[in-house]
Amino acid sequence: MNYEEAQRQLRYVLTKQQTIGIPRLKRILEAMEFDRLSQSNKDLRRQNKKLRGRIERLKNVEG
């Protein structure tokens, strides 16, 4: 389950004012959190790549 699907299921439950079991709610929230964490991980990897490029350019200028 990805973030969009989890969000859709949660929105459906809330608009219909349904009750859901704790395991289902837990799965929905875990899917939403995992997607956010993986997105921030991608952002960190991108920033790290940019910084490594800057460091290499500085080394080339100084060397």
PDB file of N, CA, C, O and CB in Angstrom:
ATOM      1  N   MET A   1       0.855  -1.171   0.000  1.00  0.00           N
ATOM      2  CA  MET A   1       0.000   0.000   0.000  1.00  0.00           C
ATOM      3  C   MET A   1       0.899   1.231   0.000  1.00  0.00           C
ATOM      4  O   MET A   1       1.805   1.349   0.825  1.00  0.00           O
ATOM      5  CB  MET A   1      -0.972  -0.001   1.226  1.00  0.00           C
ATOM      6  N   ASN A   2       0.643   2.140  -0.927  1.00  0.00           N
ATOM      7  CA  ASN A   2       1.449   3.357  -0.964  1.00  0.00           C
ATOM      8  C   ASN A   2       0.711   4.503  -0.257  1.00  0.00           C
ATOM      9  O   ASN A   2      -0.400   4.330   0.243  1.00  0.00           O
ATOM     10  CB  ASN A   2       1.780   3.744  -2.429  1.00  0.00           C
ATOM     11  N   TYR A   3       1.340   5.647  -0.231  1.00  0.00           N
ATOM     12  CA  TYR A   3       0.795   6.788   0.503  1.00  0.00           C
ATOM     13  C   TYR A   3      -0.579   7.195  -0.022  1.00  0.00           C
ATOM     14  O   TYR A   3      -1.494   7.445   0.763  1.00  0.00           O
ATOM     15  CB  TYR A   3       1.751   7.970   0.421  1.00  0.00           C
ATOM     16  N   GLU A   4      -0.730   7.265  -1.357  1.00  0.00           N
ATOM     17  CA  GLU A   4      -1.994   7.713  -1.936  1.00  0.00           C
ATOM     18  C   GLU A   4      -3.127   6.750  -1.608  1.00  0.00           C
ATOM     19  O   GLU A   4      -4.235   7.175  -1.281  1.00  0.00           O
ATOM     20  CB  GLU A   4      -1.860   7.864  -3.448  1.00  0.00           C
ATOM     21  N   GLU A   5      -2.850   5.460  -1.696  1.00  0.00           N
ATOM     22  CA  GLU A   5      -3.875   4.465  -1.392  1.00  0.00           C
ATOM     23  C   GLU A   5      -4.262   4.521   0.085  1.00  0.00           C
ATOM     24  O   GLU A   5      -5.443   4.439   0.424  1.00  0.00           O
ATOM     25  CB  GLU A   5      -3.381   3.055  -1.759  1.00  0.00           C
ATOM     26  N   ALA A   6      -3.274   4.661   0.956  1.00  0.00           N
ATOM     27  CA  ALA A   6      -3.547   4.760   2.395  1.00  0.00           C
ATOM     28  C   ALA A   6      -4.363   6.006   2.692  1.00  0.00           C
ATOM     29  O   ALA A   6      -5.296   5.969   3.494  1.00  0.00           O
ATOM     30  CB  ALA A   6      -2.234   4.779   3.204  1.00  0.00           C
ATOM     31  N   GLN A   7      -4.010   7.109   2.045  1.00  0.00           N
ATOM     32  CA  GLN A   7      -4.739   8.357   2.259  1.00  0.00           C
ATOM     33  C   GLN A   7      -6.183   8.219   1.777  1.00  0.00           C
ATOM     34  O   GLN A   7      -7.107   8.708   2.426  1.00  0.00           O
ATOM     35  CB  GLN A   7      -4.039   9.527   1.533  1.00  0.00           C
ATOM     36  N   ARG A   8      -6.373   7.560   0.651  1.00  0.00           N
ATOM     37  CA  ARG A   8      -7.714   7.360   0.095  1.00  0.00           C
ATOM     38  C   ARG A   8      -8.566   6.508   1.035  1.00  0.00           C
ATOM     39  O   ARG A   8      -9.733   6.820   1.275  1.00  0.00           O
ATOM     40  CB  ARG A   8      -7.629   6.697  -1.297  1.00  0.00           C
ATOM     41  N   GLN A   9      -7.983   5.436   1.563  1.00  0.00           N
ATOM     42  CA  GLN A   9      -8.724   4.577   2.487  1.00  0.00           C
ATOM     43  C   GLN A   9      -9.092   5.317   3.767  1.00  0.00           C
ATOM     44  O   GLN A   9     -10.207   5.183   4.270  1.00  0.00           O
ATOM     45  CB  GLN A   9      -7.907   3.336   2.823  1.00  0.00           C
ATOM     46  N   LEU A  10      -8.161   6.090   4.285  1.00  0.00           N
ATOM     47  CA  LEU A  10      -8.420   6.847   5.504  1.00  0.00           C
ATOM     48  C   LEU A  10      -9.495   7.905   5.270  1.00  0.00           C
ATOM     49  O   LEU A  10     -10.375   8.097   6.109  1.00  0.00           O
ATOM     50  CB  LEU A  10      -7.131   7.505   6.009  1.00  0.00           C
ATOM     51  N   ARG A  11      -9.422   8.581   4.146  1.00  0.00           N
ATOM     52  CA  ARG A  11     -10.430   9.597   3.816  1.00  0.00           C
ATOM     53  C   ARG A  11     -11.810   8.955   3.689  1.00  0.00           C
ATOM     54  O   ARG A  11     -12.799   9.519   4.157  1.00  0.00           O
ATOM     55  CB  ARG A  11     -10.056  10.331   2.503  1.00  0.00           C
ATOM     56  N   TYR A  12     -11.884   7.785   3.060  1.00  0.00           N
ATOM     57  CA  TYR A  12     -13.159   7.087   2.889  1.00  0.00           C
ATOM     58  C   TYR A  12     -13.770   6.741   4.243  1.00  0.00           C
ATOM     59  O   TYR A  12     -14.958   6.963   4.474  1.00  0.00           O
ATOM     60  CB  TYR A  12     -12.968   5.811   2.051  1.00  0.00           C
ATOM     61  N   VAL A  13     -12.944   6.196   5.134  1.00  0.00           N
ATOM     62  CA  VAL A  13     -13.426   5.808   6.461  1.00  0.00           C
ATOM     63  C   VAL A  13     -13.926   7.024   7.231  1.00  0.00           C
ATOM     64  O   VAL A  13     -14.962   6.966   7.893  1.00  0.00           O
ATOM     65  CB  VAL A  13     -12.314   5.100   7.253  1.00  0.00           C
ATOM     66  N   LEU A  14     -13.184   8.124   7.139  1.00  0.00           N
ATOM     67  CA  LEU A  14     -13.567   9.320   7.887  1.00  0.00           C
ATOM     68  C   LEU A  14     -14.835   9.967   7.326  1.00  0.00           C
ATOM     69  O   LEU A  14     -15.683  10.425   8.092  1.00  0.00           O
ATOM     70  CB  LEU A  14     -12.427  10.327   7.877  1.00  0.00           C
ATOM     71  N   THR A  15     -14.974  10.009   6.003  1.00  0.00           N
ATOM     72  CA  THR A  15     -16.160  10.650   5.425  1.00  0.00           C
ATOM     73  C   THR A  15     -17.411   9.812   5.654  1.00  0.00           C
ATOM     74  O   THR A  15     -18.500  10.361   5.823  1.00  0.00           O
ATOM     75  CB  THR A  15     -15.961  10.888   3.927  1.00  0.00           C
ATOM     76  N   LYS A  16     -17.269   8.488   5.661  1.00  0.00           N
ATOM     77  CA  LYS A  16     -18.422   7.607   5.897  1.00  0.00           C
ATOM     78  C   LYS A  16     -18.665   7.373   7.384  1.00  0.00           C
ATOM     79  O   LYS A  16     -19.631   6.713   7.765  1.00  0.00           O
ATOM     80  CB  LYS A  16     -18.215   6.267   5.194  1.00  0.00           C
ATOM     81  N   GLN A  17     -17.797   7.910   8.209  1.00  0.00           N
ATOM     82  CA  GLN A  17     -17.855   7.753   9.660  1.00  0.00           C
ATOM     83  C   GLN A  17     -17.965   6.282  10.054  1.00  0.00           C
ATOM     84  O   GLN A  17     -18.778   5.896  10.894  1.00  0.00           O
ATOM     85  CB  GLN A  17     -19.037   8.539  10.231  1.00  0.00           C
ATOM     86  N   GLN A  18     -17.126   5.487   9.423  1.00  0.00           N
ATOM     87  CA  GLN A  18     -17.081   4.060   9.720  1.00  0.00           C
ATOM     88  C   GLN A  18     -16.098   3.791  10.844  1.00  0.00           C
ATOM     89  O   GLN A  18     -15.205   4.592  11.122  1.00  0.00           O
ATOM     90  CB  GLN A  18     -16.698   3.255   8.471  1.00  0.00           C
ATOM     91  N   THR A  19     -16.280   2.662  11.474  1.00  0.00           N
ATOM     92  CA  THR A  19     -15.275   2.225  12.438  1.00  0.00           C
ATOM     93  C   THR A  19     -14.389   1.209  11.729  1.00  0.00           C
ATOM     94  O   THR A  19     -14.859   0.414  10.915  1.00  0.00           O
ATOM     95  CB  THR A  19     -15.934   1.613  13.739  1.00  0.00           C
ATOM     96  N   ILE A  20     -13.108   1.247  12.050  1.00  0.00           N
ATOM     97  CA  ILE A  20     -12.170   0.282  11.478  1.00  0.00           C
ATOM     98  C   ILE A  20     -11.380  -0.330  12.616  1.00  0.00           C
ATOM     99  O   ILE A  20     -11.259   0.235  13.703  1.00  0.00           O
ATOM    100  CB  ILE A  20     -11.220   0.950  10.429  1.00  0.00           C
ATOM    101  N   GLY A  21     -10.857  -1.485  12.331  1.00  0.00           N
ATOM    102  CA  GLY A  21     -10.067  -2.182  13.334  1.00  0.00           C
ATOM    103  C   GLY A  21      -8.700  -1.547  13.502  1.00  0.00           C
ATOM    104  O   GLY A  21      -8.195  -0.868  12.608  1.00  0.00           O
ATOM    105  N   ILE A  22      -8.125  -1.777  14.640  1.00  0.00           N
ATOM    106  CA  ILE A  22      -6.802  -1.225  14.937  1.00  0.00           C
ATOM    107  C   ILE A  22      -5.752  -1.746  13.951  1.00  0.00           C
ATOM    108  O   ILE A  22      -4.914  -0.962  13.504  1.00  0.00           O
ATOM    109  CB  ILE A  22      -6.390  -1.571  16.379  1.00  0.00           C
ATOM    110  N   PRO A  23      -5.763  -3.045  13.591  1.00  0.00           N
ATOM    111  CA  PRO A  23      -4.750  -3.511  12.627  1.00  0.00           C
ATOM    112  C   PRO A  23      -4.834  -2.778  11.286  1.00  0.00           C
ATOM    113  O   PRO A  23      -3.804  -2.443  10.701  1.00  0.00           O
ATOM    114  CB  PRO A  23      -4.905  -5.011  12.393  1.00  0.00           C
ATOM    115  N   ARG A  24      -6.048  -2.526  10.797  1.00  0.00           N
ATOM    116  CA  ARG A  24      -6.194  -1.824   9.524  1.00  0.00           C
ATOM    117  C   ARG A  24      -5.699  -0.387   9.639  1.00  0.00           C
ATOM    118  O   ARG A  24      -4.998   0.107   8.755  1.00  0.00           O
ATOM    119  CB  ARG A  24      -7.659  -1.845   9.062  1.00  0.00           C
ATOM    120  N   LEU A  25      -6.062   0.281  10.727  1.00  0.00           N
ATOM    121  CA  LEU A  25      -5.602   1.653  10.940  1.00  0.00           C
ATOM    122  C   LEU A  25      -4.077   1.695  11.050  1.00  0.00           C
ATOM    123  O   LEU A  25      -3.431   2.608  10.538  1.00  0.00           O
ATOM    124  CB  LEU A  25      -6.248   2.251  12.208  1.00  0.00           C
ATOM    125  N   LYS A  26      -3.518   0.697  11.723  1.00  0.00           N
ATOM    126  CA  LYS A  26      -2.068   0.626  11.880  1.00  0.00           C
ATOM    127  C   LYS A  26      -1.387   0.474  10.522  1.00  0.00           C
ATOM    128  O   LYS A  26      -0.375   1.122  10.256  1.00  0.00           O
ATOM    129  CB  LYS A  26      -1.683  -0.541  12.802  1.00  0.00           C
ATOM    130  N   ARG A  27      -1.953  -0.395   9.653  1.00  0.00           N
ATOM    131  CA  ARG A  27      -1.387  -0.584   8.313  1.00  0.00           C
ATOM    132  C   ARG A  27      -1.445   0.709   7.509  1.00  0.00           C
ATOM    133  O   ARG A  27      -0.494   1.055   6.809  1.00  0.00           O
ATOM    134  CB  ARG A  27      -2.131  -1.701   7.567  1.00  0.00           C
ATOM    135  N   ILE A  28      -2.564   1.419   7.612  1.00  0.00           N
ATOM    136  CA  ILE A  28      -2.722   2.680   6.875  1.00  0.00           C
ATOM    137  C   ILE A  28      -1.679   3.691   7.338  1.00  0.00           C
ATOM    138  O   ILE A  28      -1.004   4.314   6.519  1.00  0.00           O
ATOM    139  CB  ILE A  28      -4.150   3.255   7.065  1.00  0.00           C
ATOM    140  N   LEU A  29      -1.551   3.849   8.646  1.00  0.00           N
ATOM    141  CA  LEU A  29      -0.601   4.832   9.183  1.00  0.00           C
ATOM    142  C   LEU A  29       0.836   4.449   8.891  1.00  0.00           C
ATOM    143  O   LEU A  29       1.661   5.321   8.618  1.00  0.00           O
ATOM    144  CB  LEU A  29      -0.792   4.987  10.680  1.00  0.00           C
ATOM    145  N   GLU A  30       1.157   3.155   8.944  1.00  0.00           N
ATOM    146  CA  GLU A  30       2.519   2.716   8.627  1.00  0.00           C
ATOM    147  C   GLU A  30       2.847   2.986   7.167  1.00  0.00           C
ATOM    148  O   GLU A  30       3.964   3.395   6.847  1.00  0.00           O
ATOM    149  CB  GLU A  30       2.691   1.221   8.938  1.00  0.00           C
ATOM    150  N   ALA A  31       1.889   2.764   6.282  1.00  0.00           N
ATOM    151  CA  ALA A  31       2.118   3.031   4.859  1.00  0.00           C
ATOM    152  C   ALA A  31       2.367   4.514   4.623  1.00  0.00           C
ATOM    153  O   ALA A  31       3.235   4.885   3.832  1.00  0.00           O
ATOM    154  CB  ALA A  31       0.922   2.555   4.020  1.00  0.00           C
ATOM    155  N   MET A  32       1.611   5.352   5.304  1.00  0.00           N
ATOM    156  CA  MET A  32       1.786   6.796   5.130  1.00  0.00           C
ATOM    157  C   MET A  32       3.138   7.236   5.680  1.00  0.00           C
ATOM    158  O   MET A  32       3.825   8.044   5.054  1.00  0.00           O
ATOM    159  CB  MET A  32       0.648   7.572   5.827  1.00  0.00           C
ATOM    160  N   GLU A  33       3.520   6.728   6.812  1.00  0.00           N
ATOM    161  CA  GLU A  33       4.798   7.107   7.423  1.00  0.00           C
ATOM    162  C   GLU A  33       5.971   6.586   6.605  1.00  0.00           C
ATOM    163  O   GLU A  33       6.950   7.305   6.401  1.00  0.00           O
ATOM    164  CB  GLU A  33       4.884   6.578   8.859  1.00  0.00           C
ATOM    165  N   PHE A  34       5.884   5.339   6.133  1.00  0.00           N
ATOM    166  CA  PHE A  34       6.968   4.770   5.344  1.00  0.00           C
ATOM    167  C   PHE A  34       7.200   5.585   4.079  1.00  0.00           C
ATOM    168  O   PHE A  34       8.344   5.830   3.694  1.00  0.00           O
ATOM    169  CB  PHE A  34       6.665   3.313   4.987  1.00  0.00           C
ATOM    170  N   ASP A  35       6.119   6.003   3.435  1.00  0.00           N
ATOM    171  CA  ASP A  35       6.264   6.783   2.215  1.00  0.00           C
ATOM    172  C   ASP A  35       6.949   8.111   2.511  1.00  0.00           C
ATOM    173  O   ASP A  35       7.800   8.557   1.741  1.00  0.00           O
ATOM    174  CB  ASP A  35       4.898   7.020   1.561  1.00  0.00           C
ATOM    175  N   ARG A  36       6.584   8.742   3.622  1.00  0.00           N
ATOM    176  CA  ARG A  36       7.213  10.014   3.981  1.00  0.00           C
ATOM    177  C   ARG A  36       8.691   9.816   4.285  1.00  0.00           C
ATOM    178  O   ARG A  36       9.527  10.626   3.884  1.00  0.00           O
ATOM    179  CB  ARG A  36       6.505  10.647   5.190  1.00  0.00           C
ATOM    180  N   LEU A  37       9.011   8.736   4.994  1.00  0.00           N
ATOM    181  CA  LEU A  37      10.415   8.470   5.320  1.00  0.00           C
ATOM    182  C   LEU A  37      11.230   8.165   4.068  1.00  0.00           C
ATOM    183  O   LEU A  37      12.365   8.622   3.936  1.00  0.00           O
ATOM    184  CB  LEU A  37      10.521   7.304   6.305  1.00  0.00           C
ATOM    185  N   SER A  38      10.655   7.400   3.156  1.00  0.00           N
ATOM    186  CA  SER A  38      11.417   7.089   1.948  1.00  0.00           C
ATOM    187  C   SER A  38      11.604   8.331   1.092  1.00  0.00           C
ATOM    188  O   SER A  38      12.631   8.469   0.428  1.00  0.00           O
ATOM    189  CB  SER A  38      10.719   5.994   1.139  1.00  0.00           C
ATOM    190  N   GLN A  39      10.630   9.239   1.094  1.00  0.00           N
ATOM    191  CA  GLN A  39      10.778  10.485   0.343  1.00  0.00           C
ATOM    192  C   GLN A  39      11.877  11.347   0.949  1.00  0.00           C
ATOM    193  O   GLN A  39      12.687  11.923   0.223  1.00  0.00           O
ATOM    194  CB  GLN A  39       9.451  11.259   0.311  1.00  0.00           C
ATOM    195  N   SER A  40      11.909  11.441   2.289  1.00  0.00           N
ATOM    196  CA  SER A  40      12.960  12.249   2.913  1.00  0.00           C
ATOM    197  C   SER A  40      14.323  11.603   2.689  1.00  0.00           C
ATOM    198  O   SER A  40      15.328  12.305   2.581  1.00  0.00           O
ATOM    199  CB  SER A  40      12.690  12.424   4.425  1.00  0.00           C
ATOM    200  N   ASN A  41      14.367  10.274   2.620  1.00  0.00           N
ATOM    201  CA  ASN A  41      15.622   9.581   2.327  1.00  0.00           C
ATOM    202  C   ASN A  41      16.094   9.933   0.919  1.00  0.00           C
ATOM    203  O   ASN A  41      17.286  10.157   0.707  1.00  0.00           O
ATOM    204  CB  ASN A  41      15.450   8.047   2.474  1.00  0.00           C
ATOM    205  N   LYS A  42      15.179   9.984  -0.044  1.00  0.00           N
ATOM    206  CA  LYS A  42      15.536  10.367  -1.411  1.00  0.00           C
ATOM    207  C   LYS A  42      16.061  11.796  -1.438  1.00  0.00           C
ATOM    208  O   LYS A  42      17.035  12.093  -2.129  1.00  0.00           O
ATOM    209  CB  LYS A  42      14.322  10.224  -2.353  1.00  0.00           C
ATOM    210  N   ASP A  43      15.409  12.683  -0.679  1.00  0.00           N
ATOM    211  CA  ASP A  43      15.869  14.070  -0.622  1.00  0.00           C
ATOM    212  C   ASP A  43      17.283  14.155  -0.045  1.00  0.00           C
ATOM    213  O   ASP A  43      18.125  14.895  -0.552  1.00  0.00           O
ATOM    214  CB  ASP A  43      14.902  14.920   0.218  1.00  0.00           C
ATOM    215  N   LEU A  44      17.533  13.390   1.021  1.00  0.00           N
ATOM    216  CA  LEU A  44      18.863  13.399   1.634  1.00  0.00           C
ATOM    217  C   LEU A  44      19.917  12.855   0.676  1.00  0.00           C
ATOM    218  O   LEU A  44      21.027  13.382   0.611  1.00  0.00           O
ATOM    219  CB  LEU A  44      18.859  12.578   2.927  1.00  0.00           C
ATOM    220  N   ARG A  45      19.579  11.814  -0.062  1.00  0.00           N
ATOM    221  CA  ARG A  45      20.524  11.269  -1.037  1.00  0.00           C
ATOM    222  C   ARG A  45      20.846  12.304  -2.113  1.00  0.00           C
ATOM    223  O   ARG A  45      21.998  12.442  -2.526  1.00  0.00           O
ATOM    224  CB  ARG A  45      19.957   9.991  -1.681  1.00  0.00           C
ATOM    225  N   ARG A  46      19.827  13.025  -2.560  1.00  0.00           N
ATOM    226  CA  ARG A  46      20.026  14.054  -3.587  1.00  0.00           C
ATOM    227  C   ARG A  46      20.927  15.168  -3.055  1.00  0.00           C
ATOM    228  O   ARG A  46      21.838  15.614  -3.753  1.00  0.00           O
ATOM    229  CB  ARG A  46      18.666  14.638  -4.047  1.00  0.00           C
ATOM    230  N   GLN A  47      20.678  15.617  -1.824  1.00  0.00           N
ATOM    231  CA  GLN A  47      21.514  16.662  -1.227  1.00  0.00           C
ATOM    232  C   GLN A  47      22.949  16.180  -1.060  1.00  0.00           C
ATOM    233  O   GLN A  47      23.898  16.924  -1.307  1.00  0.00           O
ATOM    234  CB  GLN A  47      20.945  17.097   0.131  1.00  0.00           C
ATOM    235  N   ASN A  48      23.095  14.922  -0.636  1.00  0.00           N
ATOM    236  CA  ASN A  48      24.425  14.354  -0.446  1.00  0.00           C
ATOM    237  C   ASN A  48      25.190  14.325  -1.768  1.00  0.00           C
ATOM    238  O   ASN A  48      26.382  14.631  -1.813  1.00  0.00           O
ATOM    239  CB  ASN A  48      24.327  12.938   0.148  1.00  0.00           C
ATOM    240  N   LYS A  49      24.501  13.959  -2.832  1.00  0.00           N
ATOM    241  CA  LYS A  49      25.132  13.908  -4.148  1.00  0.00           C
ATOM    242  C   LYS A  49      25.589  15.301  -4.580  1.00  0.00           C
ATOM    243  O   LYS A  49      26.683  15.453  -5.123  1.00  0.00           O
ATOM    244  CB  LYS A  49      24.162  13.318  -5.189  1.00  0.00           C
ATOM    245  N   LYS A  50      24.759  16.315  -4.340  1.00  0.00           N
ATOM    246  CA  LYS A  50      25.130  17.688  -4.690  1.00  0.00           C
ATOM    247  C   LYS A  50      26.345  18.140  -3.887  1.00  0.00           C
ATOM    248  O   LYS A  50      27.260  18.762  -4.426  1.00  0.00           O
ATOM    249  CB  LYS A  50      23.951  18.645  -4.449  1.00  0.00           C
ATOM    250  N   LEU A  51      26.345  17.826  -2.604  1.00  0.00           N
ATOM    251  CA  LEU A  51      27.473  18.230  -1.758  1.00  0.00           C
ATOM    252  C   LEU A  51      28.769  17.539  -2.175  1.00  0.00           C
ATOM    253  O   LEU A  51      29.834  18.155  -2.175  1.00  0.00           O
ATOM    254  CB  LEU A  51      27.171  17.920  -0.292  1.00  0.00           C
ATOM    255  N   ARG A  52      28.672  16.249  -2.533  1.00  0.00           N
ATOM    256  CA  ARG A  52      29.874  15.555  -2.994  1.00  0.00           C
ATOM    257  C   ARG A  52      30.414  16.188  -4.268  1.00  0.00           C
ATOM    258  O   ARG A  52      31.628  16.294  -4.446  1.00  0.00           O
ATOM    259  CB  ARG A  52      29.579  14.072  -3.229  1.00  0.00           C
ATOM    260  N   GLY A  53      29.525  16.604  -5.144  1.00  0.00           N
ATOM    261  CA  GLY A  53      29.953  17.290  -6.366  1.00  0.00           C
ATOM    262  C   GLY A  53      30.648  18.599  -6.068  1.00  0.00           C
ATOM    263  O   GLY A  53      31.665  18.919  -6.683  1.00  0.00           O
ATOM    264  N   ARG A  54      30.105  19.364  -5.124  1.00  0.00           N
ATOM    265  CA  ARG A  54      30.735  20.637  -4.741  1.00  0.00           C
ATOM    266  C   ARG A  54      32.117  20.407  -4.144  1.00  0.00           C
ATOM    267  O   ARG A  54      33.062  21.136  -4.443  1.00  0.00           O
ATOM    268  CB  ARG A  54      29.851  21.397  -3.737  1.00  0.00           C
ATOM    269  N   ILE A  55      32.227  19.380  -3.291  1.00  0.00           N
ATOM    270  CA  ILE A  55      33.520  19.073  -2.668  1.00  0.00           C
ATOM    271  C   ILE A  55      34.547  18.713  -3.734  1.00  0.00           C
ATOM    272  O   ILE A  55      35.691  19.166  -3.678  1.00  0.00           O
ATOM    273  CB  ILE A  55      33.379  17.918  -1.651  1.00  0.00           C
ATOM    274  N   GLU A  56      34.143  17.903  -4.699  1.00  0.00           N
ATOM    275  CA  GLU A  56      35.067  17.523  -5.775  1.00  0.00           C
ATOM    276  C   GLU A  56      35.501  18.742  -6.582  1.00  0.00           C
ATOM    277  O   GLU A  56      36.675  18.863  -6.933  1.00  0.00           O
ATOM    278  CB  GLU A  56      34.413  16.485  -6.702  1.00  0.00           C
ATOM    279  N   ARG A  57      34.574  19.643  -6.880  1.00  0.00           N
ATOM    280  CA  ARG A  57      34.939  20.855  -7.620  1.00  0.00           C
ATOM    281  C   ARG A  57      35.905  21.714  -6.823  1.00  0.00           C
ATOM    282  O   ARG A  57      36.852  22.262  -7.386  1.00  0.00           O
ATOM    283  CB  ARG A  57      33.691  21.665  -7.972  1.00  0.00           C
ATOM    284  N   LEU A  58      35.679  21.839  -5.521  1.00  0.00           N
ATOM    285  CA  LEU A  58      36.596  22.622  -4.682  1.00  0.00           C
ATOM    286  C   LEU A  58      37.983  21.981  -4.631  1.00  0.00           C
ATOM    287  O   LEU A  58      38.997  22.679  -4.667  1.00  0.00           O
ATOM    288  CB  LEU A  58      36.030  22.763  -3.258  1.00  0.00           C
ATOM    289  N   LYS A  59      38.023  20.660  -4.546  1.00  0.00           N
ATOM    290  CA  LYS A  59      39.320  19.962  -4.542  1.00  0.00           C
ATOM    291  C   LYS A  59      40.066  20.227  -5.852  1.00  0.00           C
ATOM    292  O   LYS A  59      41.277  20.443  -5.849  1.00  0.00           O
ATOM    293  CB  LYS A  59      39.121  18.431  -4.335  1.00  0.00           C
ATOM    294  N   ASN A  60      39.342  20.209  -6.960  1.00  0.00           N
ATOM    295  CA  ASN A  60      39.967  20.447  -8.261  1.00  0.00           C
ATOM    296  C   ASN A  60      40.490  21.874  -8.394  1.00  0.00           C
ATOM    297  O   ASN A  60      41.535  22.102  -9.004  1.00  0.00           O
ATOM    298  CB  ASN A  60      38.975  20.160  -9.375  1.00  0.00           C
ATOM    299  N   VAL A  61      39.765  22.830  -7.823  1.00  0.00           N
ATOM    300  CA  VAL A  61      40.191  24.232  -7.891  1.00  0.00           C
ATOM    301  C   VAL A  61      41.432  24.452  -7.042  1.00  0.00           C
ATOM    302  O   VAL A  61      42.371  25.132  -7.456  1.00  0.00           O
ATOM    303  CB  VAL A  61      39.060  25.169  -7.428  1.00  0.00           C
ATOM    304  N   GLU A  62      41.425  23.855  -5.824  1.00  0.00           N
ATOM    305  CA  GLU A  62      42.549  24.032  -4.911  1.00  0.00           C
ATOM    306  C   GLU A  62      43.769  23.228  -5.381  1.00  0.00           C
ATOM    307  O   GLU A  62      44.904  23.672  -5.209  1.00  0.00           O
ATOM    308  CB  GLU A  62      42.147  23.610  -3.485  1.00  0.00           C
ATOM    309  N   GLY A  63      43.545  22.071  -5.963  1.00  0.00           N
ATOM    310  CA  GLY A  63      44.650  21.165  -6.329  1.00  0.00           C
ATOM    311  C   GLY A  63      45.214  21.547  -7.644  1.00  0.00           C
ATOM    312  O   GLY A  63      46.150  20.906  -8.124  1.00  0.00           O
TER     313      GLY A  63
END
